């Protein structure tokens, strides 16, 4: 009986190691280097007469390949495409590794942000940004880590996506290891509802997109298996 239990435990351990290895793998997508902004995700625009004041999702932490000094990230954001102002939080990988991060683009302070902590590969922390009283509030797993006030923000679209700053950098996820946006939601005047967004994909030839449900999205880089 004890021997049988040992076999089961070892089996579970090996499966766990295999999953961790898959999640931690990074893959060179073999695309030419080109600086820019590439995104793979969804956006929920402001309904008529309703202000969207929050964006939240549990996002799988993955370790993508990053070209040179560029970055690869996955995040939730409130944004105004007309003014370029936004509040954003998620995880990011650069040449120094993985980080939790937030970033704001506001009228008074311009672009600002901060890295803090190292997320665990394979985990799915809850990243959330809310807007109230002219301030962005940034939450990680329910803890309000940062607040940026006096933003001059308006517009209130909710977007949730992966993003790279170079075409040669891997979009978060791979064909066999998707990056999930789970429990994805936005906050309207009447409370939290499913994100249920519309597709934002800079290159359908390069990046995979699967809308599993109104509150779950999966993304990946088609050039990578794991």
C-alpha positions as CSV (number, residue, x, y, z in Angstrom):
1,X,0.0,0.0,0.0
2,X,2.8,2.4,0.9
3,X,4.6,1.5,-2.3
4,X,1.5,2.3,-4.4
5,X,1.1,5.6,-2.8
6,X,4.8,6.5,-3.5
7,X,4.2,5.7,-7.2
8,X,1.2,8.0,-7.3
9,X,3.0,10.8,-5.5
10,X,6.1,10.5,-7.8
11,X,3.7,10.5,-10.8
12,X,2.0,13.7,-9.7
13,X,5.4,15.3,-9.0
14,X,6.6,14.5,-12.6
15,X,3.5,15.9,-14.1
16,X,3.9,19.0,-12.0
17,X,7.5,19.4,-13.2
18,X,6.4,18.9,-16.8
19,X,3.7,21.6,-16.6
20,X,6.2,24.0,-14.9
21,X,8.7,23.4,-17.6
22,X,6.1,24.0,-20.3
23,X,5.0,27.2,-18.7
24,X,8.6,28.5,-18.2
25,X,9.7,27.7,-21.8
26,X,10.5,30.7,-24.1
27,X,10.7,30.4,-27.8
28,X,12.4,32.5,-30.5
29,X,9.6,33.1,-33.0
30,X,12.2,33.6,-35.8
31,X,10.6,36.9,-37.0
32,X,12.6,39.9,-38.3
33,X,13.3,42.6,-35.7
34,X,11.1,45.6,-36.0
35,X,10.2,48.0,-33.2
36,X,6.5,48.8,-32.7
37,X,3.4,47.8,-30.7
38,X,1.8,44.4,-31.3
39,X,-1.2,43.3,-29.3
40,X,-3.3,40.2,-28.9
41,X,-6.5,40.4,-26.8
42,X,-9.9,42.0,-26.5
43,X,-11.5,45.4,-25.8
44,X,-14.9,46.3,-24.4
45,X,-15.7,49.9,-25.5
46,X,-17.8,52.2,-23.4
47,X,-21.5,51.5,-23.7
48,X,-23.7,54.5,-24.5
49,X,-24.5,56.4,-21.3
50,X,-22.3,54.1,-19.2
51,X,-18.8,54.7,-17.9
52,X,-16.4,51.7,-17.5
53,X,-14.4,52.3,-14.4
54,X,-12.7,49.0,-13.8
55,X,-10.9,46.1,-15.6
56,X,-9.8,42.9,-14.0
57,X,-8.6,39.4,-14.9
58,X,-6.6,36.5,-13.5
59,X,-3.7,36.2,-16.0
60,X,-1.5,33.2,-16.5
61,X,2.2,34.1,-15.9
62,X,4.4,32.9,-18.8
63,X,8.0,33.4,-19.7
64,X,8.2,34.5,-23.3
65,X,11.3,35.1,-25.4
66,X,12.3,38.8,-25.5
67,X,14.4,40.3,-28.2
68,X,17.2,42.7,-27.1
69,X,15.8,45.6,-25.0
70,X,12.1,45.1,-25.9
71,X,9.4,43.7,-23.6
72,X,6.6,41.2,-23.7
73,X,3.7,41.7,-21.3
74,X,0.1,40.7,-20.4
75,X,-2.2,43.2,-18.7
76,X,-5.6,44.8,-18.1
77,X,-6.2,48.5,-18.7
78,X,-8.6,51.4,-18.7
79,X,-7.9,53.6,-21.7
80,X,-9.0,56.6,-23.8
81,X,-7.8,56.1,-27.3
82,X,-8.7,59.7,-28.2
83,X,-6.4,61.3,-25.6
84,X,-3.9,58.5,-25.2
85,X,-4.4,58.4,-21.4
86,X,-4.6,55.0,-19.6
87,X,-4.0,53.0,-16.5
88,X,-2.5,49.6,-16.8
89,X,-1.4,46.7,-14.6
90,X,-0.1,43.2,-15.3
91,X,3.1,41.2,-15.7
92,X,6.0,42.0,-18.0
93,X,9.2,40.4,-19.1
94,X,12.3,42.3,-20.2
95,X,16.0,41.5,-20.4
96,X,16.2,41.5,-16.6
97,X,13.4,38.9,-16.2
98,X,9.7,38.9,-15.0
99,X,8.1,41.6,-13.1
100,X,4.7,42.8,-11.9
101,X,4.1,46.3,-13.2
102,X,1.8,49.2,-13.4
103,X,1.8,52.2,-15.8
104,X,-0.2,55.4,-16.1
105,X,-0.4,58.0,-18.8
106,X,-1.9,61.1,-17.2
107,X,-2.4,64.8,-18.0
108,X,-0.2,66.1,-15.1
109,X,2.6,63.6,-14.8
110,X,2.9,62.1,-18.2
111,X,3.9,58.4,-18.4
112,X,4.9,56.8,-15.1
113,X,5.0,53.4,-13.6
114,X,6.9,50.9,-11.5
115,X,8.0,47.3,-11.4
116,X,7.5,45.4,-8.1
117,X,8.0,41.7,-7.2
118,X,8.5,38.7,-9.4
119,X,5.3,36.7,-10.4
120,X,5.5,32.9,-10.3
121,X,5.5,31.2,-13.7
122,X,2.3,29.2,-14.1
123,X,0.4,31.1,-11.5
124,X,-2.6,33.3,-12.4
125,X,-2.7,36.4,-10.2
126,X,-5.6,38.7,-10.3
127,X,-4.6,42.1,-11.8
128,X,-7.1,44.9,-11.5
129,X,-7.3,48.6,-12.2
130,X,-10.1,50.9,-11.1
131,X,-10.8,54.6,-11.6
132,X,-12.6,56.9,-9.1
133,X,-12.3,60.5,-7.9
134,X,-9.8,61.3,-10.7
135,X,-7.4,58.5,-9.6
136,X,-6.3,55.1,-10.9
137,X,-6.1,52.3,-8.3
138,X,-3.9,49.3,-9.0
139,X,-4.6,46.0,-7.3
140,X,-2.7,42.7,-7.3
141,X,-4.6,39.8,-5.7
142,X,-7.0,42.2,-4.0
143,X,-4.2,44.4,-2.5
144,X,-4.2,48.1,-3.6
145,X,-0.5,48.5,-4.3
146,X,-0.5,51.9,-6.0
147,X,-2.7,54.9,-6.6
148,X,-2.1,57.6,-9.2
149,X,-4.2,60.8,-8.6
150,X,-5.0,63.9,-10.6
151,X,-5.1,62.0,-13.8
152,X,-7.4,64.1,-16.0
153,X,-8.6,60.7,-17.4
154,X,-11.9,60.2,-19.1
155,X,-13.1,57.6,-21.7
156,X,-13.2,54.4,-19.8
157,X,-12.7,51.6,-22.3
158,X,-11.5,48.3,-20.8
159,X,-8.9,46.3,-22.7
160,X,-7.1,43.1,-21.8
161,X,-4.2,41.8,-23.9
162,X,-0.7,40.6,-24.5
163,X,1.7,43.0,-26.0
164,X,5.2,43.1,-27.5
165,X,7.4,46.0,-28.4
166,X,9.3,44.2,-31.2
167,X,8.1,41.9,-33.9
168,X,10.9,39.5,-33.1
169,X,9.7,39.2,-29.5
170,X,7.4,36.3,-28.5
171,X,3.8,37.2,-27.8
172,X,2.8,35.6,-24.4
173,X,1.8,32.0,-24.8
174,X,2.4,29.2,-27.3
175,X,0.3,26.8,-29.3
176,X,0.4,24.2,-26.5
177,X,0.6,26.6,-23.6
178,X,-1.9,29.4,-23.9
179,X,-1.9,32.5,-21.7
180,X,-5.4,32.7,-20.1
181,X,-7.3,35.8,-19.0
182,X,-9.8,34.2,-16.6
183,X,-12.6,35.7,-14.6
184,X,-12.2,38.6,-17.0
185,X,-14.5,41.5,-16.2
186,X,-15.1,45.2,-16.4
187,X,-16.8,47.6,-13.9
188,X,-19.7,49.7,-15.1
189,X,-21.9,52.2,-13.2
190,X,-24.0,49.3,-12.0
191,X,-21.2,46.9,-11.0
192,X,-18.9,44.3,-12.4
193,X,-19.9,42.4,-15.6
194,X,-18.1,40.0,-17.9
195,X,-15.5,41.6,-20.1
196,X,-17.0,40.0,-23.3
197,X,-14.8,42.1,-25.5
198,X,-14.2,42.4,-29.2
199,X,-11.0,41.0,-30.8
200,X,-7.8,43.1,-30.9
201,X,-5.1,41.2,-32.8
202,X,-2.2,42.9,-34.6
203,X,-1.5,39.9,-36.8
204,X,-3.8,36.9,-37.1
205,X,-1.1,35.1,-39.1
206,X,1.3,35.3,-36.1
207,X,-0.9,35.4,-33.0
208,X,-3.6,33.0,-31.7
209,X,-6.8,34.2,-30.2
210,X,-9.6,32.1,-28.6
211,X,-12.6,33.6,-26.9
212,X,-13.6,30.7,-24.6
213,X,-16.5,32.5,-23.0
214,X,-17.7,36.0,-22.2
215,X,-15.3,36.0,-19.2
216,X,-12.3,33.9,-20.5
217,X,-9.8,34.6,-23.3
218,X,-6.7,32.6,-24.4
219,X,-3.8,34.0,-26.5
220,X,-0.6,32.6,-27.8
221,X,2.2,33.0,-30.4
222,X,1.7,30.7,-33.3
223,X,5.4,30.4,-34.0
224,X,6.0,28.6,-30.7
225,X,4.9,25.2,-29.6
226,X,5.5,25.6,-25.9
